[in-house]
């Protein structure tokens, strides 16, 4: 049985085409079509439901040094309460996946990763 995110009913009401993904029922597109959705995000705003995604805490005196090593952006540029969109690069310079890094304080970070 697939799980539903807190926004499931909102997705259905908005005409989302719901499909199973990583154990959850998620929208893959809406009735308006992907081009109109893309243009709305580019010219207005978009909302991405991340409640199905994994969460990892990185804490301690070496948290920043670790994140500087395993992500592609400058995590030191973050301030408490701020978030950074970044990626996990592989050894060949490609991308393993994207993620969000939230700084709670200089020794405490939350990573939101794909399921």
C-alpha positions in Angstrom: 0.0 0.0 0.0 1.4 3.4 -1.0 1.6 6.3 1.4 0.0 9.7 0.8 1.7 13.0 1.5 -0.1 15.7 3.5 -0.7 17.4 0.2 -2.2 14.4 -1.6 -5.8 15.8 -1.6 -4.5 19.1 -2.9 -2.8 17.4 -5.8 -5.9 15.4 -6.7 -8.1 18.5 -6.5 -5.7 20.3 -8.8 -6.0 17.6 -11.4 -2.7 15.8 -10.7 -2.0 12.6 -12.5 -1.2 10.4 -9.5 1.4 7.6 -9.8 3.3 5.4 -7.3 6.8 6.6 -6.6 9.2 5.4 -3.9 6.2 4.0 -1.9 4.1 7.2 -2.2 1.3 8.3 -4.4 2.6 11.5 -6.1 1.6 13.7 -9.0 3.7 13.4 -12.1 1.9 16.1 -14.0 -1.4 18.1 -14.0 -4.2 18.4 -16.5 -2.9 21.7 -17.9 0.2 19.9 -19.2 3.9 20.0 -18.5 4.7 23.1 -20.7 2.1 25.3 -19.0 3.2 24.0 -15.6 6.9 24.7 -16.5 6.0 28.3 -17.7 4.0 29.0 -14.5 7.0 28.0 -12.4 9.4 30.1 -14.5 7.2 33.2 -14.6 5.2 33.0 -11.3 5.8 30.4 -8.6 5.9 26.7 -8.0 5.3 24.4 -5.1 7.1 21.1 -4.8 5.9 18.6 -2.2 9.0 17.2 -0.4 7.2 15.3 2.3 8.0 12.0 0.7 11.7 12.7 0.7 14.4 11.4 3.0 15.9 13.5 5.8 19.4 13.2 7.3 21.0 15.3 10.1 24.6 16.3 9.9 25.8 17.6 13.3 29.0 18.4 15.2 32.1 20.4 14.9 33.1 18.8 11.5 29.6 19.1 9.9 30.5 22.1 7.7 33.8 20.5 6.6 32.0 17.3 5.7 29.3 19.1 3.7 31.8 21.2 1.9 33.5 18.0 0.8 30.4 16.0 -0.3 28.2 18.7 -1.9 29.0 21.0 -4.9 28.0 24.4 -3.4 29.6 26.6 -0.7 27.7 25.5 2.4 29.7 28.1 4.4 27.6 30.8 2.6 24.5 29.6 4.5 23.2 31.3 7.6 20.9 29.8 10.3 17.4 29.4 8.9 18.6 29.4 5.2 18.5 26.6 2.7 20.7 25.8 -0.3 19.9 23.7 -3.4 22.9 21.6 -4.3 24.0 18.2 -5.5 26.1 15.2 -4.6 28.8 15.0 -7.2 30.5 11.7 -8.0 34.2 11.0 -8.4 34.0 11.6 -12.2 32.4 15.0 -11.8 28.9 13.8 -12.6 25.9 14.2 -10.4 24.6 11.4 -8.2 21.5 13.4 -7.1 20.3 16.7 -6.0 19.4 17.7 -2.4 18.5 20.6 -0.1 20.8 21.6 2.8 19.2 23.6 5.6 21.4 25.2 8.3 20.0 25.3 11.8 23.2 26.5 13.3 26.9 26.3 12.2 27.2 22.8 13.6 23.7 21.4 12.7 22.4 20.8 9.2 19.4 19.0 7.7 19.7 17.3 4.3 16.5 16.6 2.4 17.3 14.0 -0.2 15.4 12.1 -2.9 13.6 9.0 -1.9 
